[in-house]
Amino acid sequence: TRSPGDDEPFSALAFKILADPFAGRLAFLRVYSGSLEAGKTVLNVNTGKRERIQRLLRMHADKREDLKEVRAGDIVAAVGFKEIRTGDTLSVQEYPLLLEQMTFAEPVIYMAIEPRTKADQDKLGGALQSLADEDPSFHVRKDPDSGQTVIWGMGELHLEILVDRLQREHKVDCNVGRPQVAYRETVTRKAVELAEYTRDAGGKTNFARVELTVEPGEKGEGITFVNEVA
């Protein structure tokens, strides 16, 4: 346990990530205990990596106020993180503490997305990753069969807003639509085929009788080949 006092070791929760066009990647923090000065290094308890806080900001709508130090109870934005996600816990390295995890619902609807031009293709990956960092309920996946980029969200309106943000904030023009389905076929029943092979070569007759059997195996075990030639 840890008391919410200024004299306790530092601990804070990153409850929101925001890509700011001027300040870069902002992590909004709720400080639960202790104090932290700008320029100090903290531990990301979830990843085990150390991060240096370059700036601490108090946000006033579209204005920012630089802070030298924050204390328990403060809600601030921090700049300088290389790797942080929504719900990560920060603390001093000597006294690590993992705060209660934030849980997010799994996305329920998806659509395919593709860039319109080569220039858009170069920017699309980074823009989608930035949106996914800000919104944990938004997922981006690559379909291994069709090769399409598929975005997942909590509803049609959710995905429409994210596509609109791609165009307005990241200047990426893209087409969206239904994902392609890579159909697969499998053997459903046993089948046996017989064939005979005869060929004359160099005054000799070559003869072979071949029997090929194909039948379904257990689901998920893959393809098994058995050679029963004597």
Buried (B, 14 or more C-beta within 10 A) or exposed (E): EBEEEBEBBBBBBBBBBBBEEEBEBBBBBBBBBBBBEBEBEBBBBBEEEEBEBEBBBBBEEEEBEEBEEBBBEBBBBBBBBEEBBBBBBBBBEEBBBEBEEEEEEEBEEBBBBEBEEEEBEEBBEEBBEBBBBBBBBBBBEEBEEEEBBBBBBBEEEBBEBBBEBBEEEBEBEBEBEEBEEEEEEEEEEEEEEEEEEEEEEEEEEEEEEEEEEEEEEEEEEEEEEEEEEE
